[in-house]
Amino acid sequence: MKKSSLAFIFLFLMIYANRADAQLTKGEPLDKIVAVVGNEIILKSDIMGQIALMAQQNPQVNPNDPAVYKQLLDALVNEKLLVTKAIEDSVVVSEDQIEGRWEAFLQTLMHQFGSEERIEQVYKKSLNRLKYELRDDIRNKLLSSNLVQQKIANITITPKEINDFYVNYRDSLPKVPETVEVYHITKYIQANTQEKKRIYELARSVRDSILRGGDFGDFAKRYSGDESTAPHNGELGWIEKGKFIPEFENAAFALQNNEISLPVETPFGFHLIQILDKKAETINTRHILFKISQTSADEERVVSLLDSLRKTALAKSNFSELARQNSDDKETKGYGGLIGKMPYTEMPSYFRESLEKLQDGAISEPIAFNADPSKPAYHIIWKKRTIPAHNPTVEEDYNYINDTALDMKKMRVYNEFIEQLRSELYWEVKD
């Protein structure tokens, strides 16, 4: 749902741009209402803006095709029905959700256009103005998507339904592309005990100095490894519960106002945390981060261990067993290090390049692995086998068939819900 919601917001942005730039011919009406849904209206410019965008993105779209117009009109009616029902059912959209969706979309625009200045040039308005104009549209998208999630989130599928789906649709299911079955063993680079002890004692010493009358902000500027907060006295501001990593959050919410914690260890290092103010679900806090630096010796120790595991796996053909015993990746170690069966097209480029160099059955040399910036690591990769492109089978592609059948069931429930809303709520097409 998230991708489709962002796509809808992008369409609305383009609509606003189209409205601003459109040139009217003599005698042409400014706009007209083409549909009413509850208390909401749909304007012809809404539809024509989306048609223009579709034609721009796909030359095969005929902007004068009545079927395209009707398809978009139906989609907008369905969305307005969902918004109307969401409001009727008191579905809640928080300010944080709206802000988060705007920020996510802004990052998409930044990636596309390169700078805030370029975005403002393209849309011929300031970002603040753009955000203001889009606020209601973002809220409506969230209302509709939250309502849909309530309807489909708990839908499950039985083995019989999966089997029936496969029997009925196996001849029309698309081919599964060439995939690679991949496993890995990951080891995080941990600082040696002596270095951790030194950093911990430094944090304790700074805390003692603050308790004796030192200024927390001054020490944050001098010692904190968090470059974004150190110049601002270590202040993180008001943050909701659930936004911090668990170790930090548990320690922070246990403190009283103005209390300073003992050094708290997280994957980033040791923190001194001070609560400036506190409510039930949010805290205003600041911290001093003492990073624990990994040395080249720590790195060499991990590489050496992985190289030893690689040689053992090659000699004994027991990669999965070694992964269960030694890997630091909690998500895969219980599955013998299985990452999954993945098409090359869905892999990050750095990962694909490593795999393409391996023959089936081969194990890589230790490779730097930084999926989590707070946990630098190395891993070895086992390319168990390459599976050629093929028609899906229950034996080979059960998860794919399961996901496809579940998606179809959710779509059926969604369509039935839309038909229910069309029969219960007021709506009228005037065009």
N, C-alpha and C positions, 0 to 999 in steps of 0.2 A: 504493500500500500504506500510506502514512503516514496518510492520512485514515481509512481503515478501522481501522487499529490504534488511533488515538485514540478512534474511536467505540466500539470494544470496551472500552477502558479506562473510558470514560464509563459504559458499561453496568455494568461491575463496581462502579464507585463507587455507582451507584444501587442495586445489589443489596445492598451493605453498608448503605446507608441504609434500605432496605426491611427488612432483617433486624433492624436496631436498633429500628425503629418498629412492626414487625408486632405485632398483638395476637392471641394464640392463643385459640381457643374451647375449651370444655371437651371433653376427650377427643381433641383434635387432637394428632397426633404432632409433636414438635419439628421433625423433618426426616427425610428418608429418602434413601438412595442410589438413584438411578434408572438409573445406568449406571456401568460400570467400563471404563477404557481404560488398558491397561498397569498402571502403578502409580498412576494418577490416578483420582479419583472425580468424578462429577457429582451434585450434590444437587438435589432438587426445588426448593429455594429459589432455586438459581441460575436455573432456568428461569422460575419464577413471578415472580421479580424483573424479569427481562427482559420478560416478557409485560406486567407492570404498567406498565413504562416505555413500551413500544410503544403500549399503549392510551392512556396519558397524552399521548403526542406525536401520535397519530393516532386520532381518535374512531371511524374506520371499522374499526379492529382490534377483533375480538370476543375478549376474553380467555378466553372459554369454548370457543372453537373448537379442537377436537382437532388440526386441521391446523396451526394456529399453534404449538401445543405441540410437535408432531412436527418442524416446521421448525427451531425453536430447539434442540431436543434433538439433531437431526442436525448442526447447526452447531457445537454444543459438542463432540460426539463427534469431528468433523473436526478441530477445533482441538486437542483432546487427542492425537489421532493425530499431528498435526504436531509437537507438543511432544515426544512420546515418540520420534519418529524423529529430531528435531533433537538430542536428548540422546544417542541411539544413535550418531549420526554426528559427535558432538563439535562441533556448531555452537557458536560462541563468541558470548557477549553480554558486552560490557565494562561496567564500572561507569559509565564515561562515557556509554554509550548509555542505561543505565537512568536515570541522573541527568538526561540531556538530555530523555528522554521524559517524565519526571515534571515537569520545568520547563516543557516545552511544554504539558502538560496543565494545570498550575497556571495558566499564563497564560490558557488557555481559560476556566477557572473564574473567574479575576479579571475577565475581560471580561464574563462572564455575571452574576456576583454583585456586582462592584464593589469588594470589599475582602476581605482575609484574615479579618477578624472575621465578615463575613457568611457566608463559606464554612464557617467553624467552627460557626456557628449552624445552618446548613442541615443539615450532616452530624453535628452533635452530638458533635464530637470535634476535637482539635487537629490542625493541619496535619501535625505530626510523627507523630501517631498514624495519620492517614490515609495518609501516605506509607509508614509501616511496614507497614500492612495491605495496601497495594497493591503492595508491592515484588515479591512472587512473581508476581502477575498481570501486572505490567509485563514482568517477565523472560520469562514464558511467551509473551506477545504478541510480544516481540522475537525469541524463539527460533523461533516459527512463521513470522513474517514474513521473518526472515533465511533460513530454509530454503526458503520459497517463492521468494524472490528468486534464490537459487542455481539453482533449477529453471527460472525463466522469464527471467532477466536477459539471456541471450544468444540468445533466440529472435528470429529475423528472418522476414521474409516476402518472397516473390518476386513479381515483376510478374504472373506467371501466377496465383498464389494470389489476388492482389488482384483481377484480372479475373474469376476464377471466383467469388469472393465477391460481387462486384457483380452478376454475372449471376444468381446464386442468390437474392440478398437485396434487390435494388434496390426491389422493390415493397413491402417491409416496412421499409425504412430510414426513420427519421423525417425530416421536412422540415428542411432547413438554414434557420435563422432569418435574418431580414434582417441582412446584414453590411455593413461598410464597409471598403473597401480604403484603407489609410492609410500614408503615408510621412512622414518628417521629416528635418530637418537640425538637428543639435545642436552647439552651441558652448559649451565650458566657460568660466567666468569665471576668467581667469588673472590673478594679481597682476602688476604691471609689474616689469620686471627690476630696477629700483632698489630696490623694496620687498623683493623676494626676497633681494637682496644684503645689505640692511640686517639682515634677520632671520637670515640665515646667519652674518653677522659677530657678531651678538649671541650666537648659539649657540656659536660658536667661543670667544668671550670668556668665557662661563660655563664652558665645558669647561676652559679654561686656569686659571680661578680654582679649580675643583675639584681639578685636578691639583696646584695649589700648596698644597693642604691644606684647601680649602673642603669643607663638608659637602654631599653630593649631595642629601640629603633637604631641607635648608634651601633650597637653590636650586630644588628641585622645587616647594616650597610658594610660593616667591616668583614664579617665572617660568612654571611649566607651565600650558598651556592645556587640559590634560586634567583637568576638574573632579572626575572620579571618583577619580583616583589622587593628585592633588596634595596633599590633606591627609594622605595616608598615605606621604609621602616618595617618591611616584612609583611605588610598588611595584605590579606587575601580578600577582605570585604565580607559582605553577607553572602553566605552560601547555604543552600538547602541540604538537608540530610540526604545521603545517597550519592552526592557529587564527589565526595572524597574517596580515596582508596581506604579499605576497611581499617587498617592499622591506625591511620591518622584519624579517621572519623571516630572510632571507638574511644581513643584517648582524648580527643578534643571535646566530645559531648560529655565526658565524665568530669571535666574541669568546671570550676566555679568562675564567676567574673573576676578578671585580673589575675587569676591563678596561672602559674607557669609550670608546665609539665616537666618531668624528668625526660631525658633523651628518649625519643620514641623512634624505633627502627622501622623503616619502610624500604621498599625496593630502591628508593632514591638515596637513602642514607639515614642519618639520625636528625630528628627535628626537635627543637624546643618550641612548644606551642603555648601561646597566651590567648585566653578568651577575653575579648573586649566587651562583648555583650552577647546575650544568649536568650533564645526563645525555644519553644517546644520543638520546632522542626528546622530551625535555622540558627546559625551562629555567625558572629562577626569576630574574625580571628586573625592573628598574625603569627608568623613562624620564622625561625632561623634554621636553614638547612645546612647540615654539615655532610658534604658528599664524601663517600668512601671510594677513593680512587683505586681502580684495578691496575696493577703493574704489568709489565711485559712478562714477568715471571709467572703471575697468575694466569695470563693468557697461554703461555707455553705449557703450563701444567694441564689445562683443559685440552689443548690440542694433543698433547701426549697421551692423555687418557682415552680420547676418542680414537686416536690412531691404534691404540692397543685393542680397543673394542672392535674396530674394523677388521683387524687381522684375525681376531678370534672368530668373528662372524663368518669371514671368508673360509676359515679352516673347518669350522664346525656347522656351518649353515644354520645358525641359531639366532639370527638377527632379532626376531620378535621377542625371544626369551630375554636377550640382553637389553632390549628396549624396556621391557617390563621391570627389569631389575635396576637399570641405571639412568634412564632418561629423566630429565627435569621437567619435561613438557607434560603437565598433568592431564591435558586434554587428549593426548594420544598414547601415553605409556600404557594405559589399561587395555588398549587395543593392539598391543605389541608394536607401537610406534606407527600404526597406520594413519597416514594423512588422508588418504582416500583415492578414488579413481577419478582422475581429472583430465579433461581435454587440454592440450597445450595452449589453446586459445584463451583459457580461463586462468592461466598461471601468471603471476608477476614475472616480468622479463628476466630478473636476476635468477629466479628459480628455474624458469624454462631453459635458460642458457646452461645451467648446471646439469639438468636432466638430459638435454640433447647430446651432451658429451658422453653419456653413459650408455653402455650396452645393457640389454635386459639381463637381470641377475647381478649386475655390478653394484659396488658400493663406493661412494665418492670418498675422496680425501676430506679431512675436516674443513668446513666452509663457515665463514662468519655468518651469523644468523641474528638479525636485529629486529625481529617482528615486534618486540616490546622494547621501546627506547630505554625503559628503566632497568632492563635486564639484558645487557650485552651477552652474547652467547656464541658458541660454535655448534654445528651439528654435522652428522654424517647421514647421507641419503642412500637408501636402498631402492633401486629401480627394479622392482620385482618382475614386472612384465608389461609389454605393450599390447593393448587390446584393439584390434583393427575395428574400423567403422562397421557397424552391423545393425540388423533389425533387432530391437530390444526383445529379450527373453526374460522370463520370470527367474530363471536360474542365475543369469549373469547380471541382470539389471533390476532387481527387485525394488531397490530404493527409488530408482528413477520412475518405475511404473507406479509405485506407491505415491510419490509426490505428484505425479501427473494426474492420477485418479483423484487424489485429495483436492487438488486445485480445481478439477472439473466439478467435484461435488460442491465446493465452496462457491463456484460461479453459478451453479444451479440454484443454490440457496439464495445467493444475491439477486438473481433474476426473479425468483419467486417473490422476494421481498419487495423489489421494485414494482412488480405487478400488483402486489397488495397495496402499496402506497398509491399507485395510480387509481385504484378502485376506491380508496378511502378518503384521499385528500382532494381538495379542489385544484384543478389545473385546466388551462384552456389555451389552445394554440389559435392565435388570431391571424396568422399570416397564411 
